[in-house]
Every structure is written in structure tokens, then in C-alpha cells.
Amino acid sequence: MSDAFTTRVLNITSGSREAVVDLTSECEAFLRESAGGRDGLLNVFVPHATAGVAVLETGAGSDEDLLAALHTLLPADDRWQHRHGSPGHGRDHVLPALVPPHATLPVIQGRLELGTWQSVCLVDTNRDNADRRVRLSFLA
């Protein structure tokens, strides 16, 4: 594999409750090691059918607001056709249609180009699976 493309898998434990997990520091550490001051793209991908990647403000309530909005849009009740797992688990399989399992972000001079309040986050509403993989890929 050339140095124009580098990839790494993070193992994240999101816990036994719905969570928005800030991955920004892990993304920045990966770029310090792999980007070498170059411009390019960072792709963040979650290879799971019940999790997504979002870019949003964290720490000021937006992460909790996102989870509340998802509860409104995707209630954890028995309306879902997909019925294995904990009650309402079918909604977790609809989540990636609203919060996609990937994000591609600009990297300028080896640094993630985010707005002042933006963070890269794993969004995980699936209480049945706390162990997640997140693939980070840098393309120069």
C-alpha cells in the first residue's frame, strides 16, 4: 500500500446505552501519524448496520439533542418489522438512513479541517452491541 493511502481500525466501546462518542481526537492522532502535512481526505466509516457517523457540536447539549431527535423520529417500540434483539431494536437498523455510516472530511496541511465547534462522532443507538469498529482512511 502506498503512502498516499493509509487506513486504521479503531475499536470503540460505546457502552450499554445510546451514545454519541466523540472521535475527533482519534482522527487527529491518526492524521498526525499518517498525513505528514499533506492535503487530502479523511474517510470515517462504521461497518455496522446499526450505527452512524455525524459531524456536530458536542459538550453543549447537541449530542443529547441528537439522541432526543432520533427518539422522536425512530421510537424504540414494537412498530418495526425487524424484531430481534431488545424492544425497538428495528429502529437501530433504520438509523444509518438518517445518520450515514460514513463521513469524508477535508485535510489541509495534515490537519482535519473542521469548523470551530464541529466534532466527528460515532452515533450508536444499539444497546445490544457496545463493541464497534471505526475505520479511518487517509487519502493524500
Solvent accessible surface area in square Angstrom, and as a share of the most:
residue,aa,sasa,rsa
1,M,178,0.80
2,S,73,0.47
3,D,108,0.56
4,A,39,0.30
5,F,77,0.32
6,T,42,0.24
7,T,41,0.24
8,R,88,0.32
9,V,55,0.32
10,L,24,0.12
11,N,125,0.64
12,I,21,0.11
13,T,100,0.58
14,S,13,0.09
15,G,28,0.27
16,S,91,0.59
17,R,161,0.59
18,E,17,0.08
19,A,12,0.10
20,V,26,0.15
21,V,36,0.21
22,D,63,0.33
23,L,0,0.00
24,T,20,0.12
25,S,73,0.47
26,E,63,0.28
27,C,0,0.00
28,E,68,0.30
29,A,32,0.25
30,F,0,0.00
31,L,2,0.01
32,R,173,0.63
33,E,118,0.53
34,S,15,0.10
35,A,0,0.00
36,G,66,0.64
37,G,48,0.46
38,R,75,0.27
39,D,79,0.41
40,G,18,0.17
41,L,84,0.42
42,L,0,0.00
43,N,48,0.25
44,V,0,0.00
45,F,80,0.33
46,V,1,0.00
47,P,47,0.30
48,H,36,0.16
49,A,67,0.52
50,T,7,0.04
51,A,0,0.00
52,G,0,0.00
53,V,4,0.02
54,A,19,0.15
55,V,51,0.29
56,L,31,0.15
57,E,62,0.28
58,T,37,0.22
59,G,77,0.74
60,A,76,0.59
61,G,30,0.28
62,S,35,0.23
63,D,27,0.14
64,E,104,0.46
65,D,95,0.49
66,L,39,0.19
67,L,14,0.07
68,A,59,0.45
69,A,46,0.36
70,L,5,0.02
71,H,81,0.36
72,T,109,0.63
73,L,112,0.56
74,L,8,0.04
75,P,31,0.20
76,A,42,0.32
77,D,49,0.25
78,D,109,0.57
79,R,140,0.51
80,W,43,0.15
81,Q,164,0.73
82,H,74,0.33
83,R,155,0.57
84,H,111,0.49
85,G,52,0.50
86,S,29,0.19
87,P,111,0.70
88,G,10,0.10
89,H,7,0.03
90,G,2,0.02
91,R,5,0.02
92,D,5,0.03
93,H,59,0.26
94,V,55,0.32
95,L,1,0.00
96,P,27,0.17
97,A,88,0.69
98,L,90,0.45
99,V,10,0.06
100,P,56,0.35
101,P,32,0.20
102,H,91,0.41
103,A,15,0.12
104,T,74,0.43
105,L,18,0.09
106,P,57,0.36
107,V,0,0.00
108,I,81,0.41
109,Q,135,0.60
110,G,10,0.09
111,R,180,0.66
112,L,21,0.11
113,E,98,0.44
114,L,42,0.21
115,G,39,0.37
116,T,119,0.69
117,W,182,0.64
118,Q,85,0.38
119,S,14,0.09
120,V,0,0.00
121,C,0,0.00
122,L,0,0.00
123,V,0,0.00
124,D,2,0.01
125,T,4,0.02
126,N,11,0.06
127,R,94,0.34
128,D,75,0.39
129,N,54,0.28
130,A,28,0.22
131,D,98,0.51
132,R,5,0.02
133,R,117,0.43
134,V,0,0.00
135,R,97,0.36
136,L,0,0.00
137,S,14,0.09
138,F,0,0.00
139,L,92,0.46
140,A,51,0.39
